[in-house]
Amino acid sequence: MGATQARRGFVATSGVAFDQLKEADLILDGYYYSGRAGNLGDEPISRLIAGTGNQGGFRPVRANRSGPTSLVALLSSGQDPDWPDALDEQTGTFTYYGDNKQPGADLHNTPRRGNVLLRDVFARTYGSANDRRMIPPFLLFVWTGTSRDVRFRGLLAPGGPSSSPDDDLQAIWRSKKGLRFQNYRSRFTVLDVPLVRRAWINEILTGQVDGPSCPPAWRDWIEGRLYRPLLAQPTTVVRTKEDQTPRDAIGRAILAAIHDWFASDPHGFEQCAVELWRMMAPATGRTEVTRRSRDGGRDAVGEYLLGPAADTIGLDFALEAKCYSPGNSVGVREVSRLISRIRHRMFGILITTAHIDGQAYDEVRTDGHPIVLICGRDVVDILCSHGYTTPTAVRLWLAQRFPSPR
């Protein structure tokens, strides 16, 4: 741990060196270095966990060839806009897409049989303790963007503490080059396990998933489907401009497509902002886009519904929409205008295709104003989570939902 590796001019620090991977524990958010020989032998996960192989994002391991899956390593690159795996650190929820990512195959007919395993795993989740004992632990790794280096992001249990079977595993339709096909979208919980010991990995590979080295959180999940999620609140409440801007060129192109669509009629973005909010908050009830000349500082008003369907209550909100070009920001004046229109027992929503200025952001959070701030990166994430993952797909959605006034 914390070793320094010097090989062919490469120096690795503050992580686990490649030649130490076979004996290493898995530390939450720990950095695991790949080799630097320039071939598949550099792959670190296959050295960390024997039998995982050195390719693909879905890597099941069996204790013997004819036996059940003992353990699964998941590698998420974070670089696939069509299938945006996502970890919500504040809730401990990880969204993962299955391995049927191209048209022409049945949902379960994939080379690695990943979707079959997902189907069987989630079917057993709601069964008995013996059913869950047959479920392999899932170990999540993410690519760091450097060589083949990875980080360990946690021990995953299928499902969640408040989700239903329908929420946990869904077969969703996608279209690629005019051809339709299905894939799974699954929900996992990152358990509160800061360290996965090498001893437990060795026990799993000999068929002892709940052996002496089993973490208490995994044992509790097996015995009673008790989820102990790892919840991590951010230390910084004010996001920087970089935090609010899409990470890649595709995300920036999606925002540009939205801005261009409403360039001749910025008021049209207000209805779009309402739709984006509904995507993010499906419990939204009635909404109304205000008149252009008399919006009173509110582009839309509505209510968010809470409680059982037979007896809901509504929290009123005011929404402000700013369709700004990339590089521009929503400043103190615009935010103050929204704050001044929020009444008692009401909250505000600000949605922009750009970013919120640092001073304005800080004032909202420091003063405790009940305002949801949705920036450009959030807009892209909302659309991608609903399958609109390219500028072309977003433009098609805009044409269908908001016919151009031009």
Buried (B, 14 or more C-beta within 10 A) or exposed (E): EEBEBEBEEEEBEEBBBBEBBEEBBBBBEBBBBBBBEEEEEBBBBBBBBEBBBBEBBBBBBBBEEEEBBBBBBBBBEBEEBBBBBBBEBEBBBBBBBBBBBEBEBEBBEBEBBBBBBBBBBBBBBBEEEEBBEBBBBBBBBBBBEEBBBBBBBBBBBBBBBEBEEEEBBEBEEBEEEEEEBBBBBBBBBBBBBBBBBBEBBEBBBEEBBBBEBBBEBBBBBBEEBEBBBBEBEEEEEBBEBEBBBBBEEBBBBBBBBBBBBBEEBBBBBBBBBBBBBBBBBEEBEEBEBBEEEEBEBBBBBBBBBEEEEEEEEBBBBBBBBBBBEBEBBBBBEBBBBBBEBBEEEBBBBBBBBBBBBBEBBBBBBEEEBBBBBBBBBBBBBBBBBBBBBBBEBBBEBBEEEBEEEE
